[in-house]
């Protein structure tokens, strides 16, 4: 094998096996051993792909059952849509959306009616994170990277749960006008490094932090593709990497497919690319199909 080929292989091969594993309730996550799937459960009326489909406790629990049966490793429950132009809801509304679902799932887990699975709370609010963890969640997924709520890091440290920090500029109302970068990956990496330092300063252990470059958030379609190509550059942060491309608009642009639910195979291509480049967690809607992608891609790219 030539030096050029060897360097290319080294760049693409995931190398997170030295990271400390996560213990989320009864599940242990050994980074670098395989790709883990975070199943999306939006209990909202206005999310870009499935808004309104699961915004009752009954329909949300049914979808959770489907995601679990399909092979999800984590359930990511969110009550605030973060699609472009999404309106910000009140704290009370967000709590009213997510807490009954988490409490119902936790009851089903505890009584053996449903196979238990770690629950992540998708929120930028410390008060929602606290209430969700008290109800049964064990992971916080903050799309603002801890920038929207000054109490988020202290709250997560007190709760002693891991946190996922995502790169974002602006708000859902403004982010798509904030896509000018001098060096896209350098600026994403610098932002995440700063937020990691702030989290550590708030007593969140480094090995309890994962990062997400925020595909689709203050990024153009071309920039989203660049992130996937240059994803190995995020490994320098020394944290597990989450990638969320599922059904997003840049895939629709490439496929000329306006219906997000018809973007499964485009999503599959991005998931395979992310695995090859070292992603540890994929946040997806179509768990069954992406589980098959992971099985094959892991066999190719992970030793």
Phi, psi and omega in degrees: 000133180290162178300319179299314179296319181297317180295322178297316179297318180297322180294323186274335185287123178302140184225039183262016183294340180276353179288146179295135179292158174259140171251108178248102186054241183268004184251138177245134184248110180262102186295136180091346181278322176199173178269134179257146183250126174260114180277131183279128175229092180271112178262060186229159175270354193222019175293153192295329187256320187225025180303130178090347182283331187228038185260024165237158180300318183298311182290326178294318179293321176299318178292322176301316178300319179295316180296319179295313180297333182278349176112019177295149175260335180217144171256124180253108186256125180227141180248356179241116177294141177242017177295159177306134179074008179296140179280143177281127180266168180284161176302316182297320179295317180297316178297318181296332180281316190267324187296314180300326179291313179297316181297319179294315179297317180298321176297316180295324177294312185294328182267003177077012179278346180212137179299126184292144179216142177301139178251130173256141175258120180269098184205156173251004184253129180297321181295323177290318178302314181299310183296322181293318179294320177297332179275345178142348177291157182224015182203141178248129178245103187252108183289348177270000182065023180085017184262339185282324185239115182295345180267358187297311185295316179297322180293314180296321177298317179294321181286341179059049175237158176288164179222143173254125181254123180250150174277132180208145169244139175069214181231170175306333180283334187241348193297327183282359171259006185239054187249016179270121179229143172281318177218100190307303186291325178296318181289322175297313182297318180296317177300311182296322178298319178296318181289326174299314179300319179292323177295316179296320178297335178270009176080023168273123180297143178304322183282008173250017183240133170241162183233156182218122182289353173075051177300129180091351181254108185057040178223142172278170178301317179297320179293325176300318178293323178296321178301315180297321179293323187255016184306323180305339180294337179285346182297336181297342179287342177070032180228154171303149184246128174254138176234132178235095178251353195307119173063013190287165191296329180295330174291319177299322178295317180295324184266355188054047184236101183286341183272112182304327183285353177257021182251028185297313187284329171296319175299319181301319179297317180292325178294318178297317178297319180295319178297315180300329183270358173112012177295146180256328181228137173245127178264115191221157174270319188262079190294317184301312181292319181286336174297319178294320176301315181297317182301315182285314182296320177297321179296329180279313194260342182250136183285000000 
